[in-house]
């Protein structure tokens, strides 16, 4: 049976599910491309080494403040309740990780045991924790 | 929570994707509900009950009803 024939024999629910999955994939791919472009621009500008000009910093901060909440809102409006639950669980784990990791590192730094907390490392570690929990919950669902 | 979703779906010869599409949720969500890994929200439970034209309590139960489908 060809792909075209297979699609034609699908019921209305399967056709709707195919459309929903395609939209979901496009949405996630869009966010990934957006993130990659932002990261590439940031890296190309050497912002992590030399810093940004005040104007560029305001522009990037303003863009993030608009894109991130709107992107999250749009995403959560267009996914089902299981996806929302998985996202909330992953977010809660990430928040708890950050709420624990930062003060622990801070206290150890104040005790002259480790170097000053690194914002970049904490941010990346939080994103990694969120991603791992998300993928783990997604795989188990 | 125990539910009869898999049985009701099988009676209609629907795939998980078919049921998910009819309910506006993913195939993965249907699988998670059927395997007891996810309890549906009340709005989704009502939607499921409407789709199968049955009262919610005939589809979902907080106690396992062993042999009730024999």
N, CA and C atoms of all chains as a GROMACS GRO file, in nm:
protein
  633
    1UNK      N    1   0.085  -0.120   0.000
    1UNK     CA    2   0.000   0.000   0.000
    1UNK      C    3   0.088   0.125   0.000
    2UNK      N    4   0.063   0.218  -0.092
    2UNK     CA    5   0.144   0.338  -0.098
    2UNK      C    6   0.108   0.431   0.018
    3UNK      N    7   0.195   0.531   0.041
    3UNK     CA    8   0.168   0.628   0.148
    3UNK      C    9   0.037   0.700   0.123
    4UNK      N   10   0.012   0.733  -0.004
    4UNK     CA   11  -0.109   0.807  -0.038
    4UNK      C   12  -0.233   0.725  -0.004
    5UNK      N   13  -0.226   0.594  -0.037
    5UNK     CA   14  -0.340   0.507  -0.008
    5UNK      C   15  -0.358   0.492   0.142
    6UNK      N   16  -0.245   0.483   0.215
    6UNK     CA   17  -0.251   0.468   0.361
    6UNK      C   18  -0.320   0.589   0.424
    7UNK      N   19  -0.288   0.710   0.374
    7UNK     CA   20  -0.349   0.831   0.427
    7UNK      C   21  -0.499   0.831   0.397
    8UNK      N   22  -0.534   0.783   0.277
    8UNK     CA   23  -0.674   0.785   0.236
    8UNK      C   24  -0.760   0.692   0.319
    9UNK      N   25  -0.699   0.581   0.372
    9UNK     CA   26  -0.778   0.487   0.449
    9UNK      C   27  -0.785   0.524   0.598
   10UNK      N   28  -0.717   0.630   0.636
   10UNK     CA   29  -0.721   0.673   0.776
   10UNK      C   30  -0.859   0.727   0.811
   11UNK      N   31  -0.898   0.706   0.939
   11UNK     CA   32  -1.023   0.762   0.985
   11UNK      C   33  -1.007   0.910   1.014
   12UNK      N   34  -1.120   0.979   1.047
   12UNK     CA   35  -1.110   1.123   1.074
   12UNK      C   36  -1.019   1.156   1.192
   13UNK      N   37  -1.019   1.067   1.292
   13UNK     CA   38  -0.934   1.090   1.409
   13UNK      C   39  -0.786   1.080   1.374
   14UNK      N   40  -0.752   0.981   1.293
   14UNK     CA   41  -0.611   0.963   1.255
   14UNK      C   42  -0.564   1.079   1.168
   15UNK      N   43  -0.653   1.128   1.082
   15UNK     CA   44  -0.615   1.243   0.997
   15UNK      C   45  -0.591   1.366   1.086
   16UNK      N   46  -0.679   1.385   1.186
   16UNK     CA   47  -0.663   1.498   1.278
   16UNK      C   48  -0.534   1.485   1.357
   17UNK      N   49  -0.504   1.362   1.398
   17UNK     CA   50  -0.381   1.336   1.475
   17UNK      C   51  -0.257   1.362   1.389
   18UNK      N   52  -0.266   1.326   1.260
   18UNK     CA   53  -0.153   1.352   1.169
   18UNK      C   54  -0.127   1.502   1.158
   19UNK      N   55  -0.235   1.578   1.144
   19UNK     CA   56  -0.223   1.725   1.134
   19UNK      C   57  -0.167   1.782   1.264
   20UNK      N   58  -0.219   1.731   1.378
   20UNK     CA   59  -0.174   1.780   1.509
   20UNK      C   60  -0.024   1.754   1.527
   21UNK      N   61   0.019   1.632   1.489
   21UNK     CA   62   0.161   1.598   1.503
   21UNK      C   63   0.249   1.683   1.413
   22UNK      N   64   0.200   1.709   1.290
   22UNK     CA   65   0.279   1.791   1.198
   22UNK      C   66   0.292   1.933   1.252
   23UNK      N   67   0.181   1.988   1.305
   23UNK     CA   68   0.185   2.123   1.362
   23UNK      C   69   0.279   2.129   1.482
   24UNK      N   70   0.274   2.024   1.565
   24UNK     CA   71   0.360   2.018   1.684
   24UNK      C   72   0.507   2.016   1.642
   25UNK      N   73   0.538   1.930   1.543
   25UNK     CA   74   0.676   1.920   1.496
   25UNK      C   75   0.725   2.052   1.438
   26UNK      N   76   0.638   2.117   1.360
   26UNK     CA   77   0.675   2.247   1.301
   26UNK      C   78   0.700   2.351   1.410
   27UNK      N   79   0.612   2.350   1.512
   27UNK     CA   80   0.624   2.448   1.621
   27UNK      C   81   0.756   2.427   1.698
   28UNK      N   82   0.786   2.302   1.734
   28UNK     CA   83   0.910   2.274   1.807
   28UNK      C   84   1.031   2.306   1.720
   29UNK      N   85   1.024   2.269   1.591
   29UNK     CA   86   1.136   2.298   1.499
   29UNK      C   87   1.156   2.450   1.488
   30UNK      N   88   1.045   2.523   1.483
   30UNK     CA   89   1.052   2.669   1.475
   30UNK      C   90   1.122   2.728   1.596
   31UNK      N   91   1.087   2.679   1.716
   31UNK     CA   92   1.151   2.728   1.838
   31UNK      C   93   1.301   2.695   1.838
   32UNK      N   94   1.334   2.574   1.788
   32UNK     CA   95   1.475   2.533   1.786
   32UNK      C   96   1.555   2.619   1.689
   33UNK      N   97   1.497   2.647   1.574
   33UNK     CA   98   1.565   2.733   1.475
   33UNK      C   99   1.585   2.873   1.533
   34UNK      N  100   1.480   2.924   1.598
   34UNK     CA  101   1.488   3.057   1.660
   34UNK      C  102   1.599   3.062   1.765
   35UNK      N  103   1.605   2.957   1.848
   35UNK     CA  104   1.708   2.949   1.951
   35UNK      C  105   1.847   2.940   1.890
   36UNK      N  106   1.858   2.860   1.782
   36UNK     CA  107   1.988   2.844   1.716
   36UNK      C  108   2.034   2.975   1.654
   37UNK      N  109   1.941   3.047   1.590
   37UNK     CA  110   1.976   3.176   1.529
   37UNK      C  111   2.022   3.276   1.636
   38UNK      N  112   1.946   3.281   1.746
   38UNK     CA  113   1.981   3.373   1.855
   38UNK      C  114   2.120   3.340   1.910
   39UNK      N  115   2.143   3.209   1.933
   39UNK     CA  116   2.272   3.165   1.986
   39UNK      C  117   2.386   3.197   1.890
   40UNK      N  118   2.360   3.175   1.759
   40UNK     CA  119   2.464   3.201   1.658
   40UNK      C  120   2.499   3.350   1.653
   41UNK      N  121   2.394   3.435   1.658
   41UNK     CA  122   2.419   3.580   1.654
   41UNK      C  123   2.499   3.622   1.778
   42UNK      N  124   2.456   3.568   1.893
   42UNK     CA  125   2.521   3.601   2.020
   42UNK      C  126   2.669   3.562   2.016
   43UNK      N  127   2.694   3.440   1.964
   43UNK     CA  128   2.832   3.389   1.957
   43UNK      C  129   2.913   3.469   1.855
   44UNK      N  130   2.851   3.497   1.738
   44UNK     CA  131   2.921   3.570   1.632
   44UNK      C  132   2.962   3.710   1.679
   45UNK      N  133   2.880   3.768   1.765
   45UNK     CA  134   2.910   3.902   1.817
   45UNK      C  135   3.020   3.897   1.924
   46UNK      N  136   3.055   3.776   1.967
   46UNK     CA  137   3.155   3.762   2.073
   46UNK      C  138   3.106   3.816   2.206
   47UNK      N  139   2.973   3.811   2.224
   47UNK     CA  140   2.914   3.870   2.344
   47UNK      C  141   2.960   3.801   2.471
   48UNK      N  142   2.989   3.669   2.461
   48UNK     CA  143   3.029   3.594   2.581
   48UNK      C  144   3.172   3.629   2.623
   49UNK      N  145   3.247   3.691   2.532
   49UNK     CA  146   3.385   3.728   2.564
   49UNK      C  147   3.398   3.877   2.595
   50UNK      N  148   3.350   3.958   2.502
   50UNK     CA  149   3.371   4.103   2.516
   50UNK      C  150   3.253   4.178   2.576
   51UNK      N  151   3.137   4.113   2.582
   51UNK     CA  152   3.019   4.183   2.632
   51UNK      C  153   2.948   4.256   2.520
   52UNK      N  154   2.826   4.304   2.549
   52UNK     CA  155   2.745   4.373   2.449
   52UNK      C  156   2.747   4.522   2.476
   53UNK      N  157   2.717   4.599   2.370
   53UNK     CA  158   2.698   4.743   2.392
   53UNK      C  159   2.565   4.760   2.466
   54UNK      N  160   2.548   4.871   2.539
   54UNK     CA  161   2.422   4.890   2.613
   54UNK      C  162   2.299   4.880   2.524
   55UNK      N  163   2.308   4.936   2.402
   55UNK     CA  164   2.194   4.932   2.311
   55UNK      C  165   2.161   4.789   2.270
   56UNK      N  166   2.267   4.713   2.235
   56UNK     CA  167   2.246   4.574   2.194
   56UNK      C  168   2.192   4.492   2.312
   57UNK      N  169   2.241   4.521   2.432
   57UNK     CA  170   2.194   4.448   2.551
   57UNK      C  171   2.045   4.473   2.574
   58UNK      N  172   2.003   4.601   2.557
   58UNK     CA  173   1.861   4.634   2.575
   58UNK      C  174   1.777   4.564   2.468
   59UNK      N  175   1.828   4.563   2.345
   59UNK     CA  176   1.755   4.500   2.234
   59UNK      C  177   1.738   4.350   2.258
   60UNK      N  178   1.846   4.283   2.299
   60UNK     CA  179   1.840   4.139   2.324
   60UNK      C  180   1.746   4.110   2.442
   61UNK      N  181   1.760   4.188   2.551
   61UNK     CA  182   1.676   4.165   2.669
   61UNK      C  183   1.529   4.186   2.636
   62UNK      N  184   1.500   4.293   2.561
   62UNK     CA  185   1.361   4.321   2.523
   62UNK      C  186   1.305   4.210   2.435
   63UNK      N  187   1.388   4.161   2.340
   63UNK     CA  188   1.344   4.052   2.252
   63UNK      C  189   1.313   3.927   2.333
   64UNK      N  190   1.402   3.895   2.428
   64UNK     CA  191   1.379   3.776   2.511
   64UNK      C  192   1.251   3.789   2.592
   65UNK      N  193   1.229   3.912   2.646
   65UNK     CA  194   1.111   3.934   2.730
   65UNK      C  195   0.982   3.924   2.651
   66UNK      N  196   0.989   3.947   2.522
   66UNK     CA  197   0.870   3.934   2.437
   66UNK      C  198   0.857   3.791   2.384
   67UNK      N  199   0.966   3.741   2.327
   67UNK     CA  200   0.962   3.610   2.258
   67UNK      C  201   0.938   3.494   2.356
   68UNK      N  202   1.009   3.493   2.468
   68UNK     CA  203   0.998   3.378   2.560
   68UNK      C  204   0.857   3.361   2.617
   69UNK      N  205   0.798   3.467   2.677
   69UNK     CA  206   0.661   3.448   2.731
   69UNK      C  207   0.560   3.419   2.621
   70UNK      N  208   0.571   3.489   2.507
   70UNK     CA  209   0.476   3.465   2.398
   70UNK      C  210   0.492   3.325   2.341
   71UNK      N  211   0.618   3.282   2.325
   71UNK     CA  212   0.645   3.147   2.274
   71UNK      C  213   0.589   3.041   2.368
   72UNK      N  214   0.612   3.059   2.498
   72UNK     CA  215   0.561   2.963   2.597
   72UNK      C  216   0.408   2.961   2.595
   73UNK      N  217   0.349   3.079   2.591
   73UNK     CA  218   0.203   3.089   2.589
   73UNK      C  219   0.146   3.018   2.465
   74UNK      N  220   0.206   3.046   2.350
   74UNK     CA  221   0.159   2.986   2.224
   74UNK      C  222   0.174   2.834   2.229
   75UNK      N  223   0.290   2.788   2.278
   75UNK     CA  224   0.316   2.645   2.287
   75UNK      C  225   0.213   2.575   2.376
   76UNK      N  226   0.192   2.631   2.496
   76UNK     CA  227   0.101   2.567   2.590
   76UNK      C  228  -0.045   2.573   2.545
   77UNK      N  229  -0.077   2.669   2.458
   77UNK     CA  230  -0.213   2.679   2.404
   77UNK      C  231  -0.238   2.574   2.296
   78UNK      N  232  -0.132   2.521   2.236
   78UNK     CA  233  -0.148   2.433   2.120
   78UNK      C  234  -0.103   2.289   2.145
   79UNK      N  235  -0.079   2.253   2.270
   79UNK     CA  236  -0.045   2.114   2.300
   79UNK      C  237  -0.151   2.055   2.392
   80UNK      N  238  -0.153   1.922   2.404
   80UNK     CA  239  -0.256   1.860   2.488
   80UNK      C  240  -0.213   1.857   2.635
   81UNK      N  241  -0.304   1.808   2.718
   81UNK     CA  242  -0.282   1.816   2.863
   81UNK      C  243  -0.165   1.731   2.911
   82UNK      N  244  -0.135   1.621   2.840
   82UNK     CA  245  -0.021   1.539   2.880
   82UNK      C  246   0.110   1.616   2.858
   83UNK      N  247   0.119   1.682   2.744
   83UNK     CA  248   0.238   1.762   2.714
   83UNK      C  249   0.254   1.876   2.815
   84UNK      N  250   0.143   1.938   2.852
   84UNK     CA  251   0.148   2.046   2.952
   84UNK      C  252   0.198   1.991   3.086
   85UNK      N  253   0.145   1.873   3.125
   85UNK     CA  254   0.187   1.813   3.252
   85UNK      C  255   0.336   1.781   3.252
   86UNK      N  256   0.384   1.724   3.141
   86UNK     CA  257   0.526   1.689   3.132
   86UNK      C  258   0.612   1.815   3.140
   87UNK      N  259   0.567   1.921   3.073
   87UNK     CA  260   0.641   2.048   3.079
   87UNK      C  261   0.643   2.105   3.221
   88UNK      N  262   0.529   2.096   3.290
   88UNK     CA  263   0.522   2.149   3.427
   88UNK      C  264   0.612   2.070   3.522
   89UNK      N  265   0.612   1.938   3.506
   89UNK     CA  266   0.697   1.854   3.591
   89UNK      C  267   0.845   1.888   3.567
   90UNK      N  268   0.883   1.898   3.438
   90UNK     CA  269   1.022   1.929   3.405
   90UNK      C  270   1.060   2.067   3.459
   91UNK      N  271   0.968   2.164   3.448
   91UNK     CA  272   0.994   2.299   3.498
   91UNK      C  273   1.010   2.300   3.650
   92UNK      N  274   0.926   2.222   3.717
   92UNK     CA  275   0.934   2.216   3.864
   92UNK      C  276   1.068   2.156   3.908
   93UNK      N  277   1.111   2.050   3.840
   93UNK     CA  278   1.242   1.990   3.873
   93UNK      C  279   1.353   2.091   3.851
   94UNK      N  280   1.347   2.164   3.738
   94UNK     CA  281   1.451   2.261   3.706
   94UNK      C  282   1.453   2.374   3.810
   95UNK      N  283   1.334   2.420   3.849
   95UNK     CA  284   1.327   2.527   3.949
   95UNK      C  285   1.385   2.480   4.082
   96UNK      N  286   1.349   2.358   4.122
   96UNK     CA  287   1.402   2.305   4.248
   96UNK      C  288   1.552   2.285   4.242
   97UNK      N  289   1.601   2.240   4.124
   97UNK     CA  290   1.746   2.224   4.108
   97UNK      C  291   1.816   2.359   4.126
   98UNK      N  292   1.764   2.462   4.059
   98UNK     CA  293   1.828   2.595   4.067
   98UNK      C  294   1.819   2.651   4.210
   99UNK      N  295   1.700   2.634   4.272
   99UNK     CA  296   1.680   2.686   4.407
   99UNK      C  297   1.771   2.618   4.508
  100UNK      N  298   1.818   2.498   4.476
  100UNK     CA  299   1.910   2.427   4.564
  100UNK      C  300   2.056   2.455   4.526
  101UNK      N  301   2.083   2.445   4.396
  101UNK     CA  302   2.222   2.454   4.348
  101UNK      C  303   2.283   2.592   4.377
  102UNK      N  304   2.205   2.698   4.350
  102UNK     CA  305   2.264   2.832   4.367
  102UNK      C  306   2.301   2.862   4.513
  103UNK      N  307   2.209   2.847   4.608
  103UNK     CA  308   2.248   2.877   4.747
  103UNK      C  309   2.359   2.788   4.801
  104UNK      N  310   2.360   2.660   4.759
  104UNK     CA  311   2.466   2.569   4.805
  104UNK      C  312   2.601   2.619   4.754
  105UNK      N  313   2.606   2.650   4.624
  105UNK     CA  314   2.731   2.700   4.565
  105UNK      C  315   2.770   2.834   4.630
  106UNK      N  316   2.670   2.919   4.653
  106UNK     CA  317   2.694   3.052   4.713
  106UNK      C  318   2.756   3.038   4.853
  107UNK      N  319   2.697   2.949   4.933
  107UNK     CA  320   2.745   2.929   5.070
  107UNK      C  321   2.888   2.872   5.070
  108UNK      N  322   2.911   2.774   4.980
  108UNK     CA  323   3.045   2.716   4.969
  108UNK      C  324   3.147   2.820   4.924
  109UNK      N  325   3.103   2.911   4.836
  109UNK     CA  326   3.192   3.020   4.791
  109UNK      C  327   3.223   3.113   4.907
  110UNK      N  328   3.120   3.146   4.985
  110UNK     CA  329   3.141   3.235   5.101
  110UNK      C  330   3.233   3.170   5.203
  111UNK      N  331   3.234   3.037   5.204
  111UNK     CA  332   3.323   2.965   5.295
  111UNK      C  333   3.461   2.944   5.235
  112UNK      N  334   3.485   3.010   5.120
  112UNK     CA  335   3.616   3.004   5.052
  112UNK      C  336   3.653   2.861   5.011
  113UNK      N  337   3.551   2.782   4.978
  113UNK     CA  338   3.578   2.644   4.937
  113UNK      C  339   3.576   2.627   4.786
  114UNK      N  340   3.496   2.707   4.719
  114UNK     CA  341   3.486   2.698   4.572
  114UNK      C  342   3.490   2.839   4.514
  115UNK      N  343   3.499   2.845   4.380
  115UNK     CA  344   3.500   2.976   4.317
  115UNK      C  345   3.359   3.035   4.316
  116UNK      N  346   3.350   3.163   4.283
  116UNK     CA  347   3.222   3.234   4.282
  116UNK      C  348   3.122   3.164   4.189
  117UNK      N  349   2.993   3.156   4.226
  117UNK     CA  350   2.895   3.090   4.138
  117UNK      C  351   2.896   3.150   3.998
  118UNK      N  352   2.893   3.059   3.900
  118UNK     CA  353   2.893   3.103   3.760
  118UNK      C  354   2.750   3.103   3.709
  119UNK      N  355   2.705   3.220   3.661
  119UNK     CA  356   2.568   3.230   3.611
  119UNK      C  357   2.546   3.140   3.491
  120UNK      N  358   2.650   3.137   3.403
  120UNK     CA  359   2.635   3.057   3.280
  120UNK      C  360   2.622   2.907   3.313
  121UNK      N  361   2.707   2.860   3.404
  121UNK     CA  362   2.703   2.718   3.440
  121UNK      C  363   2.569   2.683   3.505
  122UNK      N  364   2.524   2.771   3.596
  122UNK     CA  365   2.396   2.745   3.663
  122UNK      C  366   2.281   2.744   3.564
  123UNK      N  367   2.283   2.839   3.471
  123UNK     CA  368   2.176   2.846   3.371
  123UNK      C  369   2.177   2.720   3.283
  124UNK      N  370   2.295   2.685   3.233
  124UNK     CA  371   2.305   2.568   3.146
  124UNK      C  372   2.267   2.439   3.220
  125UNK      N  373   2.313   2.428   3.344
  125UNK     CA  374   2.281   2.308   3.423
  125UNK      C  375   2.130   2.299   3.446
  126UNK      N  376   2.065   2.413   3.470
  126UNK     CA  377   1.920   2.414   3.490
  126UNK      C  378   1.848   2.369   3.364
  127UNK      N  379   1.894   2.420   3.249
  127UNK     CA  380   1.835   2.380   3.120
  127UNK      C  381   1.857   2.232   3.095
  128UNK      N  382   1.976   2.182   3.129
  128UNK     CA  383   2.005   2.039   3.111
  128UNK      C  384   1.913   1.954   3.198
  129UNK      N  385   1.896   1.994   3.325
  129UNK     CA  386   1.807   1.919   3.416
  129UNK      C  387   1.665   1.918   3.359
  130UNK      N  388   1.618   2.034   3.314
  130UNK     CA  389   1.483   2.043   3.260
  130UNK      C  390   1.469   1.952   3.136
  131UNK      N  391   1.569   1.954   3.049
  131UNK     CA  392   1.564   1.874   2.926
  131UNK      C  393   1.565   1.725   2.957
  132UNK      N  394   1.651   1.684   3.051
  132UNK     CA  395   1.661   1.542   3.085
  132UNK      C  396   1.529   1.492   3.144
  133UNK      N  397   1.472   1.570   3.238
  133UNK     CA  398   1.345   1.530   3.299
  133UNK      C  399   1.234   1.526   3.194
  134UNK      N  400   1.233   1.627   3.106
  134UNK     CA  401   1.131   1.630   3.000
  134UNK      C  402   1.140   1.504   2.913
  135UNK      N  403   1.261   1.472   2.867
  135UNK     CA  404   1.278   1.357   2.778
  135UNK      C  405   1.247   1.226   2.850
  136UNK      N  406   1.283   1.220   2.977
  136UNK     CA  407   1.256   1.099   3.057
  136UNK      C  408   1.104   1.079   3.072
  137UNK      N  409   1.034   1.186   3.108
  137UNK     CA  410   0.888   1.176   3.124
  137UNK      C  411   0.820   1.148   2.991
  138UNK      N  412   0.871   1.208   2.886
  138UNK     CA  413   0.814   1.191   2.753
  138UNK      C  414   0.830   1.046   2.707
  139UNK      N  415   0.947   0.989   2.736
  139UNK     CA  416   0.973   0.851   2.694
  139UNK      C  417   0.887   0.752   2.773
  140UNK      N  418   0.857   0.786   2.897
  140UNK     CA  419   0.780   0.693   2.983
  140UNK      C  420   0.630   0.705   2.963
  141UNK      N  421   0.584   0.815   2.903
  141UNK     CA  422   0.439   0.837   2.888
  141UNK      C  423   0.378   0.742   2.786
  142UNK      N  424  -0.582   0.559   3.840
  142UNK     CA  425  -0.726   0.541   3.818
  142UNK      C  426  -0.748   0.431   3.712
  143UNK      N  427  -0.842   0.345   3.738
  143UNK     CA  428  -0.873   0.237   3.645
  143UNK      C  429  -0.967   0.290   3.536
  144UNK      N  430  -0.953   0.240   3.414
  144UNK     CA  431  -1.047   0.284   3.309
  144UNK      C  432  -1.065   0.175   3.203
  145UNK      N  433  -1.174   0.188   3.128
  145UNK     CA  434  -1.208   0.090   3.023
  145UNK      C  435  -1.179   0.142   2.883
  146UNK      N  436  -1.096   0.241   2.875
  146UNK     CA  437  -1.073   0.309   2.746
  146UNK      C  438  -1.023   0.212   2.639
  147UNK      N  439  -0.929   0.127   2.676
  147UNK     CA  440  -0.870   0.035   2.578
  147UNK      C  441  -0.977  -0.060   2.523
  148UNK      N  442  -1.064  -0.106   2.612
  148UNK     CA  443  -1.170  -0.199   2.571
  148UNK      C  444  -1.269  -0.128   2.478
  149UNK      N  445  -1.311  -0.010   2.519
  149UNK     CA  446  -1.408   0.066   2.438
  149UNK      C  447  -1.350   0.100   2.301
  150UNK      N  448  -1.222   0.131   2.301
  150UNK     CA  449  -1.155   0.165   2.174
  150UNK      C  450  -1.148   0.041   2.085
  151UNK      N  451  -1.114  -0.073   2.146
  151UNK     CA  452  -1.102  -0.196   2.069
  151UNK      C  453  -1.238  -0.238   2.012
  152UNK      N  454  -1.344  -0.216   2.088
  152UNK     CA  455  -1.478  -0.251   2.040
  152UNK      C  456  -1.514  -0.177   1.911
  153UNK      N  457  -1.458  -0.057   1.898
  153UNK     CA  458  -1.486   0.024   1.779
  153UNK      C  459  -1.377   0.009   1.672
  154UNK      N  460  -1.279  -0.074   1.703
  154UNK     CA  461  -1.168  -0.098   1.610
  154UNK      C  462  -1.093   0.032   1.577
  155UNK      N  463  -1.076   0.113   1.680
  155UNK     CA  464  -1.004   0.239   1.662
  155UNK      C  465  -0.860   0.223   1.712
  156UNK      N  466  -0.767   0.287   1.642
  156UNK     CA  467  -0.629   0.292   1.692
  156UNK      C  468  -0.621   0.401   1.798
  157UNK      N  469  -0.510   0.404   1.870
  157UNK     CA  470  -0.491   0.512   1.969
  157UNK      C  471  -0.488   0.647   1.901
  158UNK      N  472  -0.427   0.651   1.782
  158UNK     CA  473  -0.420   0.778   1.708
  158UNK      C  474  -0.559   0.823   1.665
  159UNK      N  475  -0.643   0.726   1.626
  159UNK     CA  476  -0.780   0.759   1.584
  159UNK      C  477  -0.858   0.820   1.701
  160UNK      N  478  -0.847   0.754   1.817
  160UNK     CA  479  -0.919   0.806   1.935
  160UNK      C  480  -0.862   0.942   1.976
  161UNK      N  481  -0.730   0.952   1.975
  161UNK     CA  482  -0.667   1.080   2.011
  161UNK      C  483  -0.713   1.192   1.920
  162UNK      N  484  -0.717   1.164   1.790
  162UNK     CA  485  -0.762   1.266   1.694
  162UNK      C  486  -0.905   1.308   1.719
  163UNK      N  487  -0.991   1.212   1.752
  163UNK     CA  488  -1.132   1.244   1.779
  163UNK      C  489  -1.149   1.325   1.906
  164UNK      N  490  -1.053   1.309   1.999
  164UNK     CA  491  -1.060   1.382   2.127
  164UNK      C  492  -0.975   1.509   2.128
  165UNK      N  493  -0.893   1.526   2.026
  165UNK     CA  494  -0.806   1.644   2.020
  165UNK      C  495  -0.684   1.634   2.108
  166UNK      N  496  -0.642   1.510   2.137
  166UNK     CA  497  -0.519   1.489   2.214
  166UNK      C  498  -0.427   1.396   2.136
  167UNK      N  499  -0.304   1.383   2.182
  167UNK     CA  500  -0.206   1.301   2.109
  167UNK      C  501  -0.229   1.152   2.132
  168UNK      N  502  -0.171   1.071   2.042
  168UNK     CA  503  -0.175   0.926   2.058
  168UNK      C  504  -0.106   0.889   2.189
  169UNK      N  505   0.000   0.963   2.222
  169UNK     CA  506   0.075   0.937   2.345
  169UNK      C  507  -0.012   0.959   2.469
  170UNK      N  508  -0.099   1.060   2.462
  170UNK     CA  509  -0.188   1.088   2.576
  170UNK      C  510  -0.286   0.973   2.595
  171UNK      N  511  -0.338   0.919   2.485
  171UNK     CA  512  -0.431   0.805   2.495
  171UNK      C  513  -0.360   0.686   2.556
  172UNK      N  514  -0.238   0.661   2.509
  172UNK     CA  515  -0.160   0.550   2.564
  172UNK      C  516  -0.134   0.569   2.714
  173UNK      N  517  -0.102   0.691   2.754
  173UNK     CA  518  -0.075   0.718   2.895
  173UNK      C  519  -0.200   0.699   2.980
  174UNK      N  520  -0.316   0.735   2.925
  174UNK     CA  521  -0.441   0.716   3.000
  174UNK      C  522  -0.473   0.566   3.010
  175UNK      N  523  -0.459   0.497   2.900
  175UNK     CA  524  -0.491   0.353   2.899
  175UNK      C  525  -0.402   0.273   2.994
  176UNK      N  526  -0.277   0.313   3.003
  176UNK     CA  527  -0.184   0.239   3.088
  176UNK      C  528  -0.180   0.292   3.232
  177UNK      N  529  -0.266   0.389   3.261
  177UNK     CA  530  -0.276   0.442   3.397
  177UNK      C  531  -0.164   0.536   3.437
  178UNK      N  532  -0.086   0.582   3.338
  178UNK     CA  533   0.024   0.673   3.370
  178UNK      C  534  -0.022   0.817   3.376
  179UNK      N  535  -0.139   0.844   3.323
  179UNK     CA  536  -0.193   0.980   3.325
  179UNK      C  537  -0.344   0.975   3.351
  180UNK      N  538  -0.389   1.049   3.452
  180UNK     CA  539  -0.532   1.062   3.476
  180UNK      C  540  -0.583   1.181   3.398
  181UNK      N  541  -0.684   1.162   3.314
  181UNK     CA  542  -0.730   1.275   3.233
  181UNK      C  543  -0.795   1.383   3.319
  182UNK      N  544  -0.792   1.505   3.267
  182UNK     CA  545  -0.860   1.615   3.335
  182UNK      C  546  -1.011   1.591   3.326
  183UNK      N  547  -1.087   1.662   3.408
  183UNK     CA  548  -1.234   1.646   3.403
  183UNK      C  549  -1.290   1.682   3.266
  184UNK      N  550  -1.246   1.795   3.205
  184UNK     CA  551  -1.297   1.825   3.071
  184UNK      C  552  -1.271   1.713   2.970
  185UNK      N  553  -1.151   1.652   2.976
  185UNK     CA  554  -1.121   1.544   2.882
  185UNK      C  555  -1.203   1.419   2.915
  186UNK      N  556  -1.221   1.392   3.044
  186UNK     CA  557  -1.302   1.276   3.085
  186UNK      C  558  -1.446   1.292   3.034
  187UNK      N  559  -1.500   1.414   3.045
  187UNK     CA  560  -1.636   1.438   2.995
  187UNK      C  561  -1.640   1.421   2.843
  188UNK      N  562  -1.535   1.466   2.776
  188UNK     CA  563  -1.529   1.454   2.631
  188UNK      C  564  -1.528   1.305   2.590
  189UNK      N  565  -1.450   1.226   2.664
  189UNK     CA  566  -1.443   1.082   2.638
  189UNK      C  567  -1.581   1.018   2.659
  190UNK      N  568  -1.645   1.057   2.769
  190UNK     CA  569  -1.777   1.002   2.800
  190UNK      C  570  -1.878   1.037   2.691
  191UNK      N  571  -1.871   1.160   2.642
  191UNK     CA  572  -1.962   1.203   2.534
  191UNK      C  573  -1.936   1.123   2.406
  192UNK      N  574  -1.807   1.103   2.376
  192UNK     CA  575  -1.770   1.032   2.253
  192UNK      C  576  -1.824   0.889   2.254
  193UNK      N  577  -1.815   0.823   2.371
  193UNK     CA  578  -1.862   0.686   2.380
  193UNK      C  579  -2.009   0.677   2.426
  194UNK      N  580  -2.071   0.794   2.444
  194UNK     CA  581  -2.212   0.801   2.487
  194UNK      C  582  -2.237   0.717   2.612
  195UNK      N  583  -2.149   0.738   2.710
  195UNK     CA  584  -2.162   0.663   2.835
  195UNK      C  585  -2.137   0.758   2.952
  196UNK      N  586  -2.192   0.725   3.070
  196UNK     CA  587  -2.159   0.806   3.188
  196UNK      C  588  -2.011   0.790   3.224
  197UNK      N  589  -1.952   0.894   3.279
  197UNK     CA  590  -1.810   0.890   3.315
  197UNK      C  591  -1.777   0.770   3.405
  198UNK      N  592  -1.867   0.745   3.501
  198UNK     CA  593  -1.837   0.639   3.599
  198UNK      C  594  -1.838   0.498   3.536
  199UNK      N  595  -1.890   0.487   3.415
  199UNK     CA  596  -1.885   0.356   3.347
  199UNK      C  597  -1.753   0.339   3.271
  200UNK      N  598  -1.680   0.449   3.258
  200UNK     CA  599  -1.551   0.442   3.188
  200UNK      C  600  -1.436   0.448   3.288
  201UNK      N  601  -1.451   0.536   3.387
  201UNK     CA  602  -1.344   0.554   3.487
  201UNK      C  603  -1.392   0.512   3.625
  202UNK      N  604  -1.298   0.459   3.701
  202UNK     CA  605  -1.329   0.421   3.839
  202UNK      C  606  -1.205   0.437   3.925
  203UNK      N  607  -1.227   0.468   4.052
  203UNK     CA  608  -1.111   0.480   4.141
  203UNK      C  609  -1.073   0.346   4.202
  204UNK      N  610  -1.150   0.242   4.171
  204UNK     CA  611  -1.113   0.107   4.215
  204UNK      C  612  -1.112   0.014   4.094
  205UNK      N  613  -1.021  -0.082   4.095
  205UNK     CA  614  -1.012  -0.174   3.983
  205UNK      C  615  -1.133  -0.267   3.983
  206UNK      N  616  -1.197  -0.277   3.866
  206UNK     CA  617  -1.316  -0.362   3.858
  206UNK      C  618  -1.280  -0.489   3.782
  207UNK      N  619  -1.218  -0.581   3.853
  207UNK     CA  620  -1.171  -0.705   3.791
  207UNK      C  621  -1.288  -0.786   3.739
  208UNK      N  622  -1.274  -0.828   3.615
  208UNK     CA  623  -1.375  -0.917   3.555
  208UNK      C  624  -1.506  -0.850   3.519
  209UNK      N  625  -1.514  -0.719   3.530
  209UNK     CA  626  -1.640  -0.650   3.503
  209UNK      C  627  -1.676  -0.652   3.355
  210UNK      N  628  -1.577  -0.683   3.270
  210UNK     CA  629  -1.604  -0.682   3.127
  210UNK      C  630  -1.628  -0.821   3.070
  211UNK      N  631  -1.631  -0.920   3.157
  211UNK     CA  632  -1.654  -1.058   3.110
  211UNK      C  633  -1.801  -1.079   3.075
   0.00000   0.00000   0.00000
